[in-house]
Each structure stands twice: as structure tokens, then as C-alpha cells.
Amino acid sequence: MGTAQAKAQLQRPVDLFDKCFRFTAAREAISQGVYPYFQPIEQSFDTEVVIRGERKIMVGSNNYLGLTHHPYVLERAQAALHRYGTGCTGSRFLNGTLDLHEELELRLAQIMGQESALVFSTGYQTNLGIIATLAGRNSIVLQDRLNHASLVDAAQLSGAQMVRYPHGDLTMLRRLLEQHWDVAGGVLIATDGIFSMEGDIVDLPTILGLAREFGARLLIDDAHAIGVLGDMGGGTSQHFGLEGEVDLVMATFSKSLASIGGVAAGPEPVIHYLKHQARTLIFSASMPPSAVATVLACIDVLEREPERREQLWANAVYLRGGLQSLGFETVTSETPIIPVVTGTMERTFEFWRALFDAGVFTNPVLPPAVPENSCRIRTSVMATHTPDQLNQVLDAFTRVRARLGAP
Ligand SMILES: Cc1ncc(COP(=O)(O)O)c(C=O)c1O
């Protein structure tokens, strides 16, 4: 008998499943009736959803422009279903490219102000594909500490050294660039355009200046900015009048564009390289036809109905102003993402549950996404919320606070 075998008979080896048997936090929240996750939506009416037979006002979605139920978008999605079938059953690289994917890439490159674009099946895969393909063991990836998890995971997958600077601290970013500008594998700065938990906007002019000064490449994640920022909804660069100046921009279709999928946009040779080297593109099936047609239709609506974006911003100003005048702390929010500080985790769960019972669907945000004791209820407005719905949300916050006490 080998030593390893003998050892295994005497003492129990580590079982990968042990952590699962010890994981009780979610079950405790379920038994206390405050578990907020995986709520099954039975029906959706854009700004309202039905859960277990009850209607809730939805202020926890990323459907900023309210396009998931737009008649023209539904019509285009249905037509694509009938023309191409339900799925592409293969990778973009092989049998999974439709003329629709190519049409979408042309439209996106244009609205994002870039030379070329490449469509992936999710935003998460887009970030993984961009960073893990371009950065390697000798590179360094500098990231804002509040960047989305997909950017962090992407840097880890790439094998590059990753350094995260405190949120918005561009003095620290400068220091890091002074230290690392000449690493052998090159430097990438990656940042969200709109930060998904704070609702603030990156200082693009400064960060772009730093990238240029130190010869680093800059990637902006416009997941929450596409359709929201800029005169035409073109994103963070358009908002700052810097279209075409950023090296690479990515966006997802799972928010304003009412679908699923993601896009990398940048110089043609870089996009061409990603198209032939990005493993998350090559080894995964492509976006289904109806999802692609949805995004194309949403871009049409974006161009034809600019008043939607105006209404989105008016609604955001109204809800944030209302929450602030009721005494709620909305941190640094300046976009349709409006977090409300609720304090501890227990209190946040209670607050979430009370709002839910009052007919309002929100999302709790807990560590590590935010610091301990600075947990939040994250709300996000839509262009299609009516004044009456927003007043009902404000009223629910007032009643819940009266019952539970100020956060
Ligand atoms: C900033 C940011 N980047 C990337 C993603 C990933 O996008 P997707 O949901 O399309 O995978 C998200 C989604 O939550 C996000 O908020």
C-alpha cells in the first residue's frame, strides 16, 4: 500500500464539499423571512412585476430606458425568432455568426465612437475576453477599487499583476503609473464609466490624461453608461466630449439595451486580434438571434426617441431629490443609480423586506461590494416610471423608516 493510500485510510482527506455543508447564512435569512435573493418574477409590466401574486414597483432593475416592453423592440425580436430560430448553436468563430451580429457591430462602433466592434455573449465574457487576451504575466492592470467583479476576475484570469487604487483616487493612480509605467508586458487602466454601486461617474478627462502621459492603455466599462450618458446615449466618452479618444470601450446589453450580451469597441487591429484570440468569444456559443435583434431595435429607439433619456434623467433627479429631502443618504450618486445607506447587514435586510412588503422591489448591497456598516438599498430609476410610481416609492421609504427608525 502506498503512503498516500495509507494516510487516506487513517485520516479523512479534505472534502471540497465541507464548505457547502457549513454554509448556513442564506438558510438563516430564509428562516427569518428576510432573504432578498432569487425572487421569482411571474410576470413583468416594465416598471412593475408580479411576485407570488403581488404587484411590486420595480426600482431594482437596470432597464434604464424601459425598452424590454417597447412594442417595436418586441416586434423585431419576434421577427428574428421566426427568421433565424431560437439559437445559434455554436460559436461566433464557426457556425454562430449571423448577418445580424455583423450589422450590430457596425451600429455599435458608430454609436460608441470607435473604429470597430465585436459582440460577445455576455458583458462578463466581454471583460474576460478583452483583458485576458491583451494582458499577460508581465503586464500590470490598474483598477478602481469599486470596479465591477468581471474586471477584477478578468485581470486574475490574465495572470497580470493587478493593483486596485481607492475609489476615484487619481493621485494614487498617478503614483502607481510612476512606479509601473515601464513593465515589460504593458499597462492597462480599467475603470467603470458609471460605478454600479455608487452611481457616480468616472473623471474621464483626468484618467485619460494620465493614460496618455504614461503610455498606458485605457479600458472604460460602459455597462451602465451606454444609452444613459451622452447626447445620443453613446456613453462616458460622449458625455465628456471625448468620443474616439479612449483606447477601448466595453458595454453590456443587459441594462439599457434590454437584452443580454456585450461589446468590445476600439481600433480595428485590436478588435481583429480579439476576434481571433479571445477564448471567451471562440469557446462559447454566440448571442441568440432574438437577443441581437432586440439590441438593434433598442439602438433604433435610442436614436428616434431621445426624450426617453431625458425622462430617465428627470426621474433620477426627482427620486434622488425626494430621498434626500426625506433625510436619506444617497452617497455620491449623480446618475439613475441611487443607493440609500441603511447601515448594518441585519438592518439592510429588514429595510429591504419592509420595502418589499410595501410593494417596492429594491436590491440590498452588502460587503464586499461596500464597506462594513455602510450597507445600502440600491434603487435605480427607469424612463418609464410614472410620477405616481415614484411618489409611491418615496412614500414606502417614509413609512418604512417611521417603523424601523432612521438608518
Ligand atoms: C459594470 C459592469 N460590467 C460588466 C457587467 C457584466 O455584464 P453582463 O451582465 O452582461 O454579464 C456588469 C453587470 O452587472 C456591470 O455592472
PDBQT file of the ligand as one rigid body, heavy atoms in Angstrom, charges set to zero:
ROOT
HETATM    1  C1  LIG A 501     -20.035  47.477 -14.653  1.00  0.00    +0.000 C 
HETATM    2  C2  LIG A 501     -20.422  46.132 -15.180  1.00  0.00    +0.000 A 
HETATM    3  N1  LIG A 501     -19.605  45.497 -16.035  1.00  0.00    +0.000 NA
HETATM    4  C3  LIG A 501     -19.916  44.277 -16.531  1.00  0.00    +0.000 A 
HETATM    5  C4  LIG A 501     -21.074  43.634 -16.180  1.00  0.00    +0.000 A 
HETATM    6  C5  LIG A 501     -21.362  42.271 -16.724  1.00  0.00    +0.000 C 
HETATM    7  O1  LIG A 501     -22.362  42.338 -17.677  1.00  0.00    +0.000 OA
HETATM    8  P1  LIG A 501     -23.363  41.137 -18.032  1.00  0.00    +0.000 P 
HETATM    9  O2  LIG A 501     -24.460  41.156 -17.024  1.00  0.00    +0.000 OA
HETATM   10  O3  LIG A 501     -23.826  41.469 -19.396  1.00  0.00    +0.000 OA
HETATM   11  O4  LIG A 501     -22.582  39.878 -17.994  1.00  0.00    +0.000 OA
HETATM   12  C6  LIG A 501     -21.967  44.265 -15.317  1.00  0.00    +0.000 A 
HETATM   13  C7  LIG A 501     -23.234  43.592 -14.951  1.00  0.00    +0.000 C 
HETATM   14  O5  LIG A 501     -23.695  43.604 -13.864  1.00  0.00    +0.000 OA
HETATM   15  C8  LIG A 501     -21.633  45.532 -14.789  1.00  0.00    +0.000 A 
HETATM   16  O6  LIG A 501     -22.450  46.166 -13.933  1.00  0.00    +0.000 OA
ENDROOT
TORSDOF 0
